[in-house]
């Protein structure tokens, strides 16, 4: 785990170190477990480097390429990877989500999507929309010309409605279902949203101050206040984070809402005294 952020470190084989993707902290691999002192440590999970290693074992004769943050740092590295695939210097290309956009490779006939469940179950009201969009984009990479392509989706729930919609390229019903759900639960585009991010280096004080701000705002916005709650990444660079979401009626002026929020923040500033607190406001964060 990162010493500054509430995230796990990611092992980067190329540099032989574990790295935090949020603050840049890095460290060497420990020789033993920090809890039980066991020396039997090994890497787990399937990042692009791990998949590359496995693919090379399964297909020893294949020329394998990789497209991720590490391999595309150079100015022309992205184009170089794509050109190698176009010119058949690469047989199998492994990549993160960046691989889904802008590729038009004539001889690309098979595309695999690993662990689609992670996309579908992400805690965000846009998760199904984004999952459908990404899987449709990736699916479109296979067989873009005369050849018929094949798309393989790894999932533990093959009957998931989004998976079925992707398989049938059913944009119309995807749109209909999403609009019905968002209307029922009052999410964009049926409302506007304002996200307030509150940061403090002391967790308990953050809980107190974010709670005070939320209670003050509820006097005006009532049930349209969500939170405060910790986001998935609840600490970055030693600052703990909580968020408050406000659902705003579309006909309600944003300027009026922002004045109400700023007034509440001013009252909180007086309440907290000299305590270090950072507050940010983001209109239409989605």
C-alpha positions as CSV (number, residue, x, y, z in Angstrom):
1,X,0.0,0.0,0.0
2,X,1.1,3.6,-0.7
3,X,2.4,5.4,2.3
4,X,0.6,8.6,1.1
5,X,-2.6,7.4,-0.6
6,X,-5.3,4.8,0.1
7,X,-4.3,2.6,-2.9
8,X,-2.3,-0.5,-3.5
9,X,1.0,-0.1,-5.3
10,X,1.4,-1.6,-8.8
11,X,4.4,-3.7,-9.6
12,X,6.2,-2.5,-12.8
13,X,8.3,-5.3,-14.1
14,X,10.4,-3.0,-16.4
15,X,11.8,-1.0,-13.6
16,X,11.5,-3.7,-10.9
17,X,9.6,-1.4,-8.5
18,X,6.2,-0.9,-7.0
19,X,4.6,2.4,-8.0
20,X,1.6,4.5,-6.8
21,X,-0.3,5.8,-9.9
22,X,-1.7,8.7,-7.9
23,X,1.3,10.4,-6.2
24,X,4.2,8.7,-7.9
25,X,5.7,7.2,-4.8
26,X,7.7,4.0,-5.6
27,X,9.6,1.4,-3.6
28,X,11.4,-1.8,-4.2
29,X,9.7,-5.2,-3.7
30,X,9.8,-6.1,0.0
31,X,11.7,-9.3,0.8
32,X,9.0,-10.4,3.3
33,X,5.5,-9.7,4.3
34,X,5.1,-6.7,6.6
35,X,2.5,-8.4,8.7
36,X,3.5,-12.1,9.1
37,X,7.2,-11.7,8.0
38,X,6.8,-14.6,5.5
39,X,9.4,-14.5,2.8
40,X,7.2,-16.3,0.2
41,X,5.9,-13.3,-1.7
42,X,4.8,-13.5,-5.4
43,X,2.9,-11.2,-7.8
44,X,-0.8,-11.7,-8.4
45,X,-3.5,-10.2,-10.6
46,X,-3.3,-9.6,-14.3
47,X,-1.9,-6.3,-15.4
48,X,-0.7,-5.9,-19.0
49,X,2.8,-7.1,-18.1
50,X,1.5,-10.3,-16.5
51,X,-0.8,-11.0,-19.4
52,X,2.1,-10.5,-21.8
53,X,4.1,-13.1,-19.9
54,X,1.2,-15.6,-20.0
55,X,0.5,-15.0,-23.7
56,X,4.2,-15.7,-24.6
57,X,4.0,-19.0,-22.7
58,X,0.7,-20.0,-24.5
59,X,1.8,-18.8,-27.9
60,X,5.6,-19.1,-27.9
61,X,5.9,-18.5,-31.7
62,X,3.8,-15.3,-31.6
63,X,5.3,-11.8,-31.7
64,X,3.6,-10.0,-28.8
65,X,3.3,-6.3,-28.3
66,X,2.0,-4.2,-25.4
67,X,0.3,-0.9,-25.3
68,X,0.0,0.8,-21.9
69,X,1.2,3.8,-19.9
70,X,4.7,2.4,-19.7
71,X,5.1,1.6,-23.4
72,X,3.6,4.8,-24.8
73,X,5.6,7.4,-22.8
74,X,7.8,8.3,-25.8
75,X,6.6,11.0,-28.4
76,X,6.1,8.5,-31.2
77,X,5.8,5.2,-29.2
78,X,2.0,5.0,-29.8
79,X,2.4,5.3,-33.5
80,X,5.3,2.8,-33.5
81,X,3.2,0.2,-31.7
82,X,0.3,0.6,-34.2
83,X,2.6,0.5,-37.2
84,X,4.1,-2.7,-36.0
85,X,0.6,-4.2,-35.9
86,X,-0.4,-2.8,-39.3
87,X,2.8,-4.2,-40.9
88,X,2.3,-7.6,-39.3
89,X,5.5,-7.3,-37.2
90,X,3.2,-7.9,-34.2
91,X,0.8,-10.9,-34.0
92,X,-0.8,-10.2,-30.7
93,X,-1.3,-6.8,-29.0
94,X,-2.1,-6.5,-25.3
95,X,-3.3,-3.2,-24.1
96,X,-5.3,-1.1,-21.6
97,X,-8.4,0.8,-22.6
98,X,-6.4,3.2,-24.8
99,X,-6.3,0.4,-27.3
100,X,-10.0,0.7,-28.0
101,X,-10.0,4.0,-29.8
102,X,-8.9,5.0,-33.3
103,X,-7.5,1.7,-34.5
104,X,-8.4,0.5,-38.0
105,X,-6.2,-2.5,-38.7
106,X,-7.1,-4.6,-41.8
107,X,-5.8,-7.9,-40.5
108,X,-7.2,-7.7,-36.9
109,X,-9.7,-10.5,-36.7
110,X,-9.9,-11.5,-33.0
111,X,-10.4,-9.2,-30.0
112,X,-10.6,-10.3,-26.4
113,X,-12.0,-8.3,-23.5
114,X,-10.8,-9.5,-20.1
115,X,-12.8,-9.2,-16.9
116,X,-15.7,-7.2,-18.3
117,X,-17.4,-7.5,-14.8
118,X,-15.0,-4.9,-13.4
119,X,-16.4,-2.4,-15.8
120,X,-20.0,-3.4,-15.3
121,X,-19.9,-3.3,-11.5
122,X,-18.0,-0.1,-11.1
123,X,-19.8,2.1,-8.5
124,X,-20.9,4.9,-10.8
125,X,-24.3,5.7,-12.4
126,X,-22.5,5.8,-15.8
127,X,-20.9,2.3,-15.4
128,X,-23.3,0.5,-17.8
129,X,-23.1,3.3,-20.4
130,X,-19.3,3.3,-20.3
131,X,-19.1,-0.5,-20.4
132,X,-21.3,-0.7,-23.4
133,X,-19.4,2.1,-25.2
134,X,-16.0,0.5,-24.5
135,X,-17.0,-3.0,-25.5
136,X,-18.7,-1.7,-28.6
137,X,-15.5,0.2,-29.5
138,X,-13.2,-2.7,-28.9
139,X,-15.6,-5.1,-30.7
140,X,-15.4,-2.7,-33.7
141,X,-11.7,-3.3,-34.0
142,X,-12.2,-6.9,-35.2
143,X,-13.1,-7.5,-38.9
144,X,-13.4,-3.9,-39.9
145,X,-12.9,-4.6,-43.6
146,X,-14.1,-7.7,-45.6
147,X,-13.1,-10.3,-43.1
148,X,-15.5,-11.3,-40.3
149,X,-14.0,-10.8,-36.9
150,X,-14.5,-12.6,-33.6
151,X,-14.9,-10.9,-30.2
152,X,-14.5,-12.9,-26.9
153,X,-15.8,-11.3,-23.7
154,X,-14.7,-12.7,-20.4
155,X,-17.5,-12.5,-17.8
156,X,-19.0,-14.5,-14.9
157,X,-22.4,-13.2,-15.9
158,X,-23.0,-13.9,-19.6
159,X,-26.7,-13.1,-19.2
160,X,-26.0,-9.6,-18.0
161,X,-28.3,-7.2,-19.9
162,X,-25.4,-5.0,-21.0
163,X,-23.5,-8.0,-22.3
164,X,-26.5,-9.1,-24.3
165,X,-27.0,-5.6,-25.7
166,X,-23.3,-5.5,-26.8
167,X,-23.6,-8.9,-28.5
168,X,-26.6,-7.7,-30.4
169,X,-25.1,-4.2,-31.1
170,X,-28.4,-2.9,-29.7
171,X,-27.8,0.9,-29.3
172,X,-31.6,1.7,-29.3
173,X,-32.5,-0.5,-26.3
174,X,-29.3,0.5,-24.5
175,X,-30.3,4.1,-24.8
176,X,-33.9,3.4,-23.8
177,X,-32.9,1.4,-20.6
178,X,-30.4,4.0,-19.5
179,X,-32.8,6.9,-19.9
180,X,-35.5,5.0,-18.0
181,X,-33.2,4.2,-15.1
182,X,-31.8,7.7,-14.9
183,X,-35.3,9.3,-15.0
184,X,-36.4,7.0,-12.2
185,X,-33.5,7.8,-9.9
186,X,-33.0,11.4,-11.0
187,X,-29.6,11.3,-12.6
188,X,-28.2,13.3,-15.5
189,X,-29.5,14.3,-18.1
190,X,-32.7,14.7,-15.9
191,X,-30.8,16.8,-13.4
192,X,-27.5,18.7,-13.1
193,X,-24.9,17.7,-10.5
194,X,-22.5,19.6,-8.3
195,X,-19.7,17.7,-6.6
196,X,-18.1,19.2,-3.5
197,X,-14.7,17.7,-2.5
198,X,-13.5,18.2,1.1
199,X,-9.9,17.4,2.1
200,X,-8.2,17.3,5.4
201,X,-5.1,15.5,6.7
202,X,-7.0,14.3,9.8
203,X,-9.6,11.7,9.1
204,X,-11.8,12.5,12.2
205,X,-11.8,16.2,11.6
206,X,-12.7,15.6,7.9
207,X,-15.7,13.5,9.1
208,X,-16.8,16.3,11.4
209,X,-16.4,19.2,9.0
210,X,-17.9,17.4,6.0
211,X,-20.9,16.4,8.2
212,X,-21.4,20.0,9.2
213,X,-21.3,21.2,5.6
214,X,-23.8,18.5,4.5
215,X,-26.3,19.3,7.3
216,X,-26.1,23.0,6.4
217,X,-26.7,22.3,2.7
218,X,-29.6,19.9,3.4
219,X,-31.6,22.9,4.8
220,X,-31.8,24.1,1.2
221,X,-31.4,21.1,-1.0
222,X,-33.0,18.5,1.2
223,X,-33.0,14.9,-0.2
224,X,-31.0,16.0,-3.2
225,X,-27.9,15.9,-1.1
226,X,-25.9,12.6,-1.4
227,X,-23.1,12.1,1.1
228,X,-20.7,13.0,2.6
229,X,-18.9,9.8,1.7
230,X,-15.4,8.6,1.0
231,X,-14.7,8.1,-2.7
232,X,-13.0,4.9,-3.9
233,X,-9.6,6.6,-3.5
234,X,-10.1,8.1,-0.1
235,X,-6.6,9.5,0.5
236,X,-4.2,11.1,-1.9
237,X,-0.8,12.6,-0.9
238,X,-1.7,12.3,2.8
239,X,-5.0,14.3,2.3
240,X,-8.2,12.3,3.2
241,X,-11.1,13.0,0.9
242,X,-14.9,13.1,1.2
243,X,-17.4,14.1,-1.4
244,X,-20.9,15.6,-1.3
245,X,-23.1,15.4,-4.4
246,X,-25.9,17.8,-5.1
247,X,-28.6,16.9,-7.6
248,X,-29.9,20.2,-9.0
249,X,-33.1,20.6,-10.9
250,X,-32.4,21.6,-14.5
251,X,-34.5,24.7,-14.3
252,X,-32.7,25.9,-11.1
253,X,-29.9,28.5,-11.9
254,X,-26.4,27.1,-11.1
255,X,-25.2,30.6,-10.0
256,X,-27.9,30.6,-7.3
257,X,-26.9,27.1,-6.1
258,X,-23.2,28.0,-6.1
259,X,-23.9,31.1,-3.9
260,X,-25.8,28.9,-1.4
261,X,-22.8,26.5,-1.4
262,X,-20.2,29.3,-1.0
263,X,-22.2,30.8,1.9
264,X,-22.3,27.4,3.6
265,X,-18.6,27.0,3.1
266,X,-18.0,30.5,4.6
267,X,-20.0,29.5,7.7
268,X,-18.0,26.3,8.0
269,X,-14.7,28.3,7.7
270,X,-15.7,30.3,10.7
271,X,-16.7,27.1,12.6
272,X,-13.5,25.2,12.0
273,X,-11.2,28.0,13.1
274,X,-7.6,27.5,12.0
275,X,-7.9,23.9,10.9
276,X,-6.5,23.2,7.5
277,X,-9.3,22.3,5.1
278,X,-9.5,22.2,1.3
279,X,-12.8,22.5,-0.5
280,X,-13.4,22.3,-4.2
281,X,-16.6,22.7,-6.2
282,X,-17.1,21.0,-9.6
283,X,-20.3,21.7,-11.6
284,X,-21.4,18.9,-13.9
285,X,-18.5,16.6,-13.0
286,X,-20.1,13.9,-15.1
